[in-house]
Structures are given as structure tokens and as C-alpha cells.
């Protein structure tokens, strides 16, 4: 885990970008080694053929990046029950950790924007937190993936750090002290790395409280 965290921190800082797709490509290209292989948009679940009539839903569920100890070509998927919407990845032994990327627009980190968003949103949830929870919840449903380490890499413009750093506080709500921050080499981007050794241990019962 520590080697992967260092790889991600060094690579993200050198990329000088907060564009999610560019960052994915950069990490996969520059962070890999003979010991760890990085793959982007990794399929961990496929639609169950019995549910293809649900055409409005996605037919594949990806993890933004996975760190692998071996590049397994033949991936097997199976549904636990015939009526399940998803067929889930059966063997995850080759997966070292899952990595979720999130690019946060600078204006969405300000106190004013967050307060307005909470007032307009019936569930009073910050969109950044919703995206983070969706990424975690989707993979926790697979018990095998839930036992794997999970890393989230967020980034935003460094200038937003001059205000209340709700991103860091949000991540500490879910990952406690396992949160690292660093700047890009050009000092224009701030990155956040949060991690847990086992995704299933991440508590999701309570939302982050903005008035704490």
C-alpha cells in the first residue's frame, strides 16, 4: 500500500493536471513497474444478460484505476442470483488496490457554493460527497472487492486551500487520519490521497457535517 501511495503521489504531482481523464492516462503510463501494473477503467461488473431490458442503466461498472500484481487476461463474471442486475468479477486475487479519481472544480469548494448547494439539494448533500460515496458503495456490494484496499485521489485548484478545506475534512470523516495532501510540481493543483486497507471497513452510516 505504501509503495502504491508513493507512486500515485509522485506521479500525480508530476502530471500538473486536475483533468480526470488526462490524470488516468498519466498514472497508467508513468506509475507502473514490474511489480505493480496500473489499468484504467477496469471492469468489475457486467450487466446480467437476463436484465438487458433495463436499457436505461449502464451495462458495465468500472473502477477508475486498479493496481494489479498480475495482468490477468481472462476475467470471469457471475451473478449470485439469477435476477441480479450485475454479474460481478469472481476472482480478485490479482487486484492489489482500487483507486477512485475525482476532479473538483475550484468554485465547488467555496463555502458560499457549498451552502447554496445544500440549500437547493433536498437531501442536503454536497455533490462531491455524493460522488465519493457512490464510488465506494458500488464496490462494497462485491464482498471480495470490499476486502481489498481502496484509495481515492482528489484534486482541485490550489487557490481554494485559502478557504475552509472541506475536501480534507470530508475525507477525514471517512478515512480518519489516512489522508495525505500535496501540491503539483507547478504549485497550481492540490491533490488529496485518502486510503483504507479494507474498503468494507469504511463507515458510510453518517454524512459529513459542514457545521462542525
QUICORFEN-V811840 format. One record per helix or strand of 3 or more residues. SS is the DSSP state (H for helix, E for strand). FROM is the first residue (numbers start at 1). TO is the last residue. Records with the same first field share a line. If there is no record, write none. Layout:
SS = FROM-TO  FROM-TO
This chain:
H = 2-15  20-30  49-51  106-109  111-120  127-140  143-146  158-162  166-175  199-201
E = 37-47  60-68  86-89  95-103  149-157  179-183  189-196
